[in-house]
Amino acid sequence: MILAGLDASAEVKPADQLEPLPAPMLEGNYEGKSACLRGDALQDAVVTSDGWEWQNDGSEERPKWGYISWKSGNKLLMKANTVTYRGTSKVLIGIGVLKSYEHMGKAELTCVSGCECDAKELDGQWEQKTSQTEWEYHAVTQARDCLVAVTTIKETSSGEHKFVVNSLLVTDLHESATRWFSHIDELKEQAERQAAKQAAQEQAEAQQEQADDTAGGGSGSGSGNDDQNQRGSKDDENGSSQEQVQQHHSRGGQDDQQGNSSEAEGDGDEQRQPVTHQRQQRQRQRSDNEQSSDQEESDGSHRQQSGDLQEEEQQDLRQQRRRSGDQNDGDTSEESRQRSRSDVSTG
């Protein structure tokens, strides 16, 4: 019976009796091999943990299990298989380190046996106001039993020595990737040095500003005196007249005392001046109001007299008109009588 090109009736051989797979078409293109050890797998990889404690650094809801050291000189020894099918001389291992902004110390990563690597310093302290796991990558040679150690050191950025390792990673990335990660480490160190330099510069500037503020009172008075000296430069040019005035004051001590009394009285007059000025204003206002009232009364009497005169003129005019009318009536009656006489004599 043939199914999908396979003979179902053929005998199934054990794995160790199977023929090896052919080489990949592309040289070195083997399947990758990686391992990430956490929790129980990390505990199985630990050989010795002198001074380290396996504990939960988080909460029951959000546990953070890992190996924790609280002082310097403690060594955590771990074993990993770094052999890979790839034709590279080195692979990458990654140490999962807790990074935080307080209480954290430093450690050194070294290869103890089986594999070889350069020593690398690990720092659990950083400036970010967060606490999280950060991978610290390092290139090691291939070995079936590669023993690496994480040892806490006395040097610290925070003044304390807490250090946490919570995972171990093995990856068979190409050697070029190891060089890339090494370059990343160099960039990180450069950025840290730049940040430390900037922080020191900002601190120095803050101290300088504080010193300037502290000396501000004296410097402010000094600048005020400088301004006064600048404003009095013209008077300095006439120094001879000032010296004469000073001599006059030195000879006239009694006059100076009298002058001081006069100045004191002058100060009193200046204090009383606003009150006197207000009184004078009120008196002027009352006088103006009275004059305005008198003016209105005078205008009213003038208007009344003018009205009376107009009324008298109108009465005189009516009387004249009345006399003129009476005279006209008399003249008309006289003419009528004369005409009557004339008519009688004619008849």
Backbone torsions as a table, in degrees:
resi	resn	phi	psi	omega
1	MET	NA	127.3	-178.4
2	ILE	-110.7	124.5	177.9
3	LEU	-125.4	117.0	176.5
4	ALA	52.9	41.3	176.8
5	GLY	82.6	2.7	179.6
6	LEU	-114.5	145.0	177.4
7	ASP	-86.4	106.5	-176.4
8	ALA	-68.2	-21.7	-179.3
9	SER	-86.7	-3.7	-179.3
10	ALA	-71.1	149.9	-178.5
11	GLU	-73.2	133.2	178.4
12	VAL	-83.8	124.1	-178.4
13	LYS	-94.2	149.9	175.2
14	PRO	-63.0	161.0	-175.7
15	ALA	-62.0	-37.6	-178.2
16	ASP	-71.5	-11.5	178.6
17	GLN	-99.4	-3.6	-179.5
18	LEU	-75.3	150.1	176.3
19	GLU	-72.5	144.0	179.7
20	PRO	-66.1	153.9	178.4
21	LEU	-69.9	149.7	177.6
22	PRO	-68.3	161.1	179.5
23	ALA	-65.7	149.8	179.5
24	PRO	-64.6	152.3	-180.0
25	MET	-63.1	-36.5	175.2
26	LEU	-96.0	128.6	-175.2
27	GLU	-59.9	128.5	177.2
28	GLY	78.3	6.5	-176.4
29	ASN	-87.0	61.0	179.2
30	TYR	-88.0	163.3	177.0
31	GLU	-64.3	138.7	-178.4
32	GLY	-69.3	160.3	-179.8
33	LYS	-135.1	115.3	179.7
34	SER	-137.0	153.9	177.8
35	ALA	-145.9	130.9	176.7
36	CYS	-119.4	115.0	-174.2
37	LEU	-104.8	119.5	179.0
38	ARG	-140.4	161.2	176.6
39	GLY	58.2	-127.9	-178.8
40	ASP	-61.4	-37.1	179.6
41	ALA	-63.8	-35.2	178.1
42	LEU	-69.2	-41.6	178.1
43	GLN	-61.0	-38.1	178.2
44	ASP	-65.7	-29.6	-178.6
45	ALA	-81.1	-15.4	-178.2
46	VAL	-79.9	128.4	178.5
47	VAL	-90.8	-51.4	176.0
48	THR	-137.7	151.1	-178.7
49	SER	-141.2	57.4	-178.2
50	ASP	-64.6	117.5	178.1
51	GLY	83.2	-2.6	178.7
52	TRP	-101.2	146.2	179.8
53	GLU	-123.3	134.6	174.3
54	TRP	-87.2	111.6	-175.9
55	GLN	-154.4	166.8	179.7
56	ASN	-89.5	115.0	179.9
57	ASP	-91.4	3.5	178.9
58	GLY	-113.3	-136.3	179.7
59	SER	-125.3	176.0	177.7
60	GLU	-66.2	-36.6	179.1
61	GLU	-72.9	-36.0	-178.9
62	ARG	-131.6	77.4	-177.0
63	PRO	-70.8	148.3	176.7
64	LYS	-135.8	80.9	-177.4
65	TRP	-79.6	142.3	177.8
66	GLY	179.8	174.5	176.5
67	TYR	-89.4	126.6	-174.9
68	ILE	-121.5	133.8	173.6
69	SER	-119.4	141.5	-175.8
70	TRP	-112.6	-2.1	-179.8
71	LYS	-147.8	167.0	-177.2
72	SER	-78.5	158.9	176.7
73	GLY	90.0	0.9	179.6
74	ASN	-89.0	135.7	-176.7
75	LYS	-116.2	130.7	175.3
76	LEU	-111.6	114.7	-175.6
77	LEU	-105.5	124.6	-178.2
78	MET	-126.2	149.2	-179.6
79	LYS	-119.8	136.8	179.4
80	ALA	-145.5	152.4	176.0
81	ASN	-92.7	113.7	-177.9
82	THR	-105.3	12.6	178.6
83	VAL	-74.6	137.6	-179.8
84	THR	-135.6	159.9	177.9
85	TYR	-77.3	-15.8	-177.7
86	ARG	-72.9	152.5	-178.3
87	GLY	-87.5	48.5	178.8
88	THR	-110.0	153.7	-179.6
89	SER	-84.6	-24.9	-177.1
90	LYS	-129.4	154.0	172.7
91	VAL	-128.8	173.5	-179.8
92	LEU	-105.8	137.3	166.2
93	ILE	-115.4	149.4	178.6
94	GLY	-126.4	132.2	177.4
95	ILE	-104.5	120.5	177.4
96	GLY	-79.5	111.1	-174.6
97	VAL	-115.8	134.8	175.2
98	LEU	-75.8	124.7	177.1
99	LYS	-107.3	135.8	178.1
100	SER	-150.0	171.4	-175.4
101	TYR	-98.0	3.3	178.6
102	GLU	-154.2	152.0	173.5
103	HIS	73.8	-7.3	-169.9
104	MET	-87.2	150.2	179.5
105	GLY	-115.5	-161.2	-177.7
106	LYS	-123.1	159.3	177.5
107	ALA	-145.6	167.0	178.6
108	GLU	-121.7	131.7	178.3
109	LEU	-99.0	125.4	-179.6
110	THR	-137.5	157.8	172.1
111	CYS	-95.5	124.5	-174.6
112	VAL	-92.5	-47.8	-178.9
113	SER	-158.1	161.5	177.8
114	GLY	82.5	-45.2	-178.7
115	CYS	-126.7	167.1	-178.7
116	GLU	-125.9	146.5	177.4
117	CYS	-166.2	163.5	173.5
118	ASP	-81.6	151.7	176.3
119	ALA	-69.4	144.2	-179.4
120	LYS	-137.2	135.9	178.5
121	GLU	-88.7	135.1	178.7
122	LEU	-115.6	135.9	-178.8
123	ASP	-123.6	123.5	179.1
124	GLY	-87.2	-3.5	-178.2
125	GLN	-100.8	137.2	171.6
126	TRP	-146.8	173.1	-174.5
127	GLU	-83.9	-21.9	-177.9
128	GLN	-63.6	139.0	-178.7
129	LYS	-83.9	52.0	177.9
130	THR	-140.9	161.8	175.1
131	SER	-127.6	114.9	-177.0
132	GLN	-158.0	164.5	-179.4
133	THR	-78.4	135.4	178.3
134	GLU	-127.4	133.1	179.4
135	TRP	-80.3	130.8	173.4
136	GLU	-110.5	104.8	-176.4
137	TYR	-88.7	148.0	179.2
138	HIS	-152.9	140.7	-178.7
139	ALA	-88.1	130.4	178.5
140	VAL	-132.3	159.9	176.5
141	THR	-78.8	163.8	-178.2
142	GLN	-77.9	136.6	178.0
143	ALA	-162.7	144.5	179.1
144	ARG	-69.3	-39.3	177.6
145	ASP	-119.7	87.2	-179.7
146	CYS	-96.5	113.5	179.7
147	LEU	-98.3	120.1	177.4
148	VAL	-119.6	148.6	-177.3
149	ALA	-125.7	140.2	172.0
150	VAL	-114.7	113.2	-175.1
151	THR	-119.6	124.2	178.0
152	THR	-70.3	144.2	-176.4
153	ILE	-119.1	168.0	-177.3
154	LYS	-72.3	-33.9	-179.3
155	GLU	-63.1	137.2	-178.9
156	THR	-149.8	149.8	178.5
157	SER	-91.7	-20.3	-175.1
158	SER	-107.8	-10.0	-174.4
159	GLY	90.5	-4.5	178.6
160	GLU	-124.1	175.8	-169.2
161	HIS	-130.3	20.2	178.5
162	LYS	-66.0	134.5	178.0
163	PHE	-145.7	137.3	-174.8
164	VAL	-128.3	128.4	172.6
165	VAL	-118.7	121.5	-175.9
166	ASN	-122.3	2.8	179.7
167	SER	-167.1	159.5	177.7
168	LEU	-136.8	128.7	-176.6
169	LEU	-120.8	136.2	173.6
170	VAL	-124.7	125.7	179.5
171	THR	-136.9	145.3	-177.5
172	ASP	-101.0	45.5	176.2
173	LEU	-63.0	155.6	-177.3
174	HIS	-63.8	157.4	-177.9
175	GLU	-59.7	-30.1	176.2
176	SER	-62.1	-34.2	177.5
177	ALA	-67.0	-36.2	177.0
178	THR	-63.6	-40.2	177.0
179	ARG	-64.2	-37.2	179.0
180	TRP	-64.4	-43.3	178.7
181	PHE	-66.5	-35.2	176.0
182	SER	-63.6	-38.9	176.8
183	HIS	-64.9	-38.5	176.9
184	ILE	-61.2	-42.0	178.0
185	ASP	-61.7	-41.4	178.2
186	GLU	-62.7	-41.9	177.8
187	LEU	-63.5	-39.7	178.6
188	LYS	-63.4	-44.5	178.2
189	GLU	-62.6	-40.6	178.2
190	GLN	-63.3	-42.0	178.4
191	ALA	-64.6	-38.4	178.5
192	GLU	-65.5	-41.4	177.8
193	ARG	-63.9	-40.8	178.7
194	GLN	-64.5	-41.1	178.6
195	ALA	-64.5	-41.2	178.8
196	ALA	-64.7	-39.5	178.6
197	LYS	-64.6	-43.0	179.1
198	GLN	-64.9	-41.3	178.9
199	ALA	-62.5	-41.2	178.2
200	ALA	-64.5	-38.8	179.0
201	GLN	-66.0	-43.7	178.4
202	GLU	-63.1	-39.0	178.0
203	GLN	-64.5	-41.2	178.3
204	ALA	-64.0	-41.0	178.0
205	GLU	-63.9	-40.6	178.7
206	ALA	-63.6	-41.1	178.2
207	GLN	-65.2	-38.0	178.9
208	GLN	-65.7	-42.4	177.5
209	GLU	-62.7	-40.4	178.6
210	GLN	-64.0	-40.7	177.8
211	ALA	-64.5	-39.5	178.1
212	ASP	-64.9	-40.1	178.6
213	ASP	-65.3	-38.3	179.8
214	THR	-64.7	-40.6	179.7
215	ALA	-85.8	7.2	-176.2
216	GLY	-64.3	-36.5	-178.7
217	GLY	-62.3	-50.2	-179.7
218	GLY	-65.5	-42.4	-179.5
219	SER	-67.5	-33.0	179.1
220	GLY	-65.7	-43.1	178.5
221	SER	-67.0	-36.0	178.4
222	GLY	-64.1	-41.0	178.8
223	SER	-66.2	-33.0	177.2
224	GLY	-65.6	-40.6	177.0
225	ASN	-64.4	-37.8	177.3
226	ASP	-61.7	-41.6	178.5
227	ASP	-62.8	-41.3	179.3
228	GLN	-63.8	-39.6	178.0
229	ASN	-64.2	-38.4	178.0
230	GLN	-66.4	-43.0	179.3
231	ARG	-66.4	-25.8	-178.6
232	GLY	-97.8	16.0	179.8
233	SER	-63.8	-38.1	179.3
234	LYS	-67.0	-37.5	177.7
235	ASP	-67.4	-32.2	178.4
236	ASP	-63.3	-32.4	177.9
237	GLU	-64.4	-29.7	178.1
238	ASN	-99.1	42.7	-175.2
239	GLY	-62.4	-30.2	-177.1
240	SER	-63.9	-40.6	179.3
241	SER	-66.9	-36.1	178.0
242	GLN	-65.5	-40.1	178.8
243	GLU	-62.5	-37.5	177.3
244	GLN	-63.2	-42.9	178.8
245	VAL	-61.8	-41.8	179.6
246	GLN	-63.6	-40.4	177.6
247	GLN	-62.7	-40.8	178.7
248	HIS	-61.1	-41.7	179.4
249	HIS	-68.6	-37.0	179.7
250	SER	-66.0	-35.3	178.5
251	ARG	-76.9	-26.4	-175.7
252	GLY	-108.1	57.9	-178.4
253	GLY	-59.7	-41.7	-179.9
254	GLN	-65.8	-39.0	177.5
255	ASP	-63.4	-33.6	178.4
256	ASP	-63.8	-41.3	178.1
257	GLN	-62.6	-44.0	177.4
258	GLN	-62.9	-38.3	178.4
259	GLY	-63.2	-38.1	177.5
260	ASN	-63.8	-39.2	177.5
261	SER	-63.5	-42.7	179.0
262	SER	-62.7	-39.0	178.1
263	GLU	-64.1	-39.1	178.4
264	ALA	-63.0	-44.1	177.1
265	GLU	-63.2	-39.1	178.4
266	GLY	-60.6	-38.8	177.3
267	ASP	-63.8	-38.8	176.8
268	GLY	-64.0	-42.0	178.4
269	ASP	-61.8	-38.4	178.5
270	GLU	-64.7	-35.3	177.6
271	GLN	-69.7	-35.2	-179.8
272	ARG	-81.0	-17.3	-173.7
273	GLN	-59.0	-43.1	179.5
274	PRO	-59.6	-38.3	180.0
275	VAL	-66.4	-46.8	179.4
276	THR	-61.2	-40.2	179.5
277	HIS	-62.6	-40.6	177.7
278	GLN	-63.9	-41.9	178.6
279	ARG	-61.6	-44.3	179.2
280	GLN	-61.3	-39.1	178.2
281	GLN	-63.1	-43.7	178.9
282	ARG	-63.1	-40.9	178.7
283	GLN	-63.6	-43.2	177.7
284	ARG	-60.0	-41.2	-178.5
285	GLN	-64.4	-42.5	178.0
286	ARG	-63.6	-43.2	179.5
287	SER	-60.9	-41.4	178.7
288	ASP	-64.4	-39.9	178.8
289	ASN	-63.9	-42.3	179.9
290	GLU	-64.6	-43.4	179.0
291	GLN	-62.4	-38.8	178.4
292	SER	-64.2	-40.7	179.0
293	SER	-65.3	-44.6	178.3
294	ASP	-61.7	-38.9	-179.7
295	GLN	-64.2	-41.8	178.0
296	GLU	-62.7	-42.1	178.7
297	GLU	-63.4	-42.7	-180.0
298	SER	-62.1	-42.6	178.1
299	ASP	-62.7	-35.9	179.1
300	GLY	-67.6	-41.6	-179.8
301	SER	-67.0	-37.5	177.6
302	HIS	-63.7	-41.2	178.9
303	ARG	-64.8	-36.8	179.8
304	GLN	-67.4	-45.1	178.2
305	GLN	-61.1	-41.1	178.8
306	SER	-62.3	-38.5	178.0
307	GLY	-66.4	-39.4	179.1
308	ASP	-63.5	-42.3	179.2
309	LEU	-62.4	-42.0	178.9
310	GLN	-62.6	-38.8	179.5
311	GLU	-65.8	-42.0	178.5
312	GLU	-64.5	-41.6	178.7
313	GLU	-61.4	-40.5	178.7
314	GLN	-64.8	-39.8	177.8
315	GLN	-64.0	-43.1	178.1
316	ASP	-61.6	-39.0	-179.3
317	LEU	-66.5	-39.0	177.6
318	ARG	-65.7	-41.3	178.5
319	GLN	-63.0	-42.6	178.1
320	GLN	-60.6	-42.6	179.3
321	ARG	-63.5	-39.3	-179.4
322	ARG	-65.6	-42.8	178.5
323	ARG	-63.5	-40.4	-179.4
324	SER	-63.3	-38.4	178.9
325	GLY	-65.9	-41.5	179.5
326	ASP	-64.4	-40.6	179.9
327	GLN	-64.0	-41.0	179.1
328	ASN	-63.5	-39.3	178.4
329	ASP	-63.9	-39.2	179.4
330	GLY	-65.6	-42.6	179.4
331	ASP	-62.6	-38.3	-179.0
332	THR	-67.0	-39.1	-179.7
333	SER	-70.2	-35.5	178.0
334	GLU	-65.2	-42.2	179.2
335	GLU	-64.2	-37.3	-179.3
336	SER	-65.1	-39.5	-179.2
337	ARG	-67.4	-40.4	179.9
338	GLN	-64.2	-39.9	179.5
339	ARG	-64.3	-38.2	179.6
340	SER	-62.5	-42.8	-180.0
341	ARG	-64.0	-40.4	-178.3
342	SER	-63.1	-39.7	-178.4
343	ASP	-67.9	-36.5	-178.9
344	VAL	-68.9	-41.5	-179.4
345	SER	-67.9	-31.7	179.8
346	THR	-71.0	-37.3	-179.6
347	GLY	-73.1	NA	NA
